[in-house]
């Protein structure tokens, strides 16, 4: 493709951004995405699915920016509820719970939210810019990745289970293996055998991620909060709300190298089709902890534990959007809905999308970048006010958290069984919390277990038992061994200390 054609497409894309119809639907998407992101456990897929039927009535430069905007800003709103209430607004915000909520308990809610918003906003913006640069070489990268490589990408995520252990590596591994076991619940498509369903059709689809997260994190913390009768913030801070916000902003730039590494992790995971946005934040968090000089601080309210996952979760959009446009393979569930929107608009994502509709493709990428900046600015204006939730008495907050969490769980799939699962996992979460086992490690095992099984069956069917004798797979095996070894060394150092 000639340089003149590319330059003309960029000029047309910037002109499209000035279209009043596009701007209206972009701001509408920002409002919907932030509002839903602030509602715990609902997730960004619900509003995306709700607006999908209206694609028939909208032009491509109206409907497609609407869906992309909703997907882009949900993580920014979701980080606030994750930090303040220990309930992720969207699934990828789950990793932010590990250090975000402890920072709130230390009276640093505004600082944590400030760091999260800057990381998420800049991560999403830079990832989209990187996507624009990588358009010419993306096809070659994606075509090199097969199911065999996917097995070890997922295993790399699983290898961080030991890293997520707060105190004991053994307890962390036990928690992670329990998560892997729970992920096996449901109908196995290859063998045709239902597992651990106890004759209940509801369990054939497995356990939903939202009820598991709500049960493990939100309800147990609400119960503990009610038992103490205090506020979430247990320590008074001398800094006012806006001063804390600015401190969080400075934290991101002080840890700029961690931010860039985490953003790149999110972007690369986003490029890989089928992984989804829930994996990247955990991988970034595990990387941040293994590369830190003070890994023992993670899980106690460490700002690096907020920066890493939030830098990655929004960066996934840039990679997954580019993959969806370039080869027609959705990199996440949100991009699968976007793929449906393309079809309803009469467009076919794939290599020809970047040739026949290059200006539209570049416009959508620019919308993703601009949306992050606008939404980030809106969120900064409300941080000092929304962070006051940490000072609300337990007698008011406890019933509010329960109602919001369990209502969001029901609306996740409109199944009362999800509420029952959330209540059941509340007991599991309390037991793990009281006996020092790792809830994040269990959640990571649960998230990655299904993906690992899926790609393992495909790889064995295609390549046999020696499917891993490929250069990229072998390189990933070396990285996995290195991660585990670093985790062992850190555990020994912590034990000596």
Protein Blocks (a to p, Z undefined) as FASTA:
>chain_A
ZZklmmmmmmmmmmmmmpmklmmmmmmmmmmmmmmmmmghkbpmlmmmmmmmmmmmpcfk
lmmmmmmmmmmmmmmmmmmmmmmnopafbfklmmmmmmmmmmmmnopmmmmmmmmmmmmm
mmmmmmmmmmmmmmmmmmmmmmmpcfklmmmmmmmmmmmmmmmpmklmmlmmmmmmmmmm
mmmgccdfklopaehklopaklmnopafklmmmmmmmmmmmmmmmmnopafblcdcfbdf
klmmmmmmmmmmmmmmmmmmmmmmmmmmmmpghkbpmlmmmmmmmmmmmmpcblmlgona
paklmmmmmmmmmmmmmmmmmmmmmnopafbfklmmmmmmmmmnopacdjklmmmmmmmm
mmmmmmmmmmmmmmmmmmmmmmmmmmmmmmpcfklmmmmmmmmmmmmmmmmnopaklmmm
mmmmmmmmmmmmmnopafklmmmmmmmmmmmmmmmmmmmmmnommlmmcfklmmmmmmmm
mmmmmmmmmmmmmmmZZ
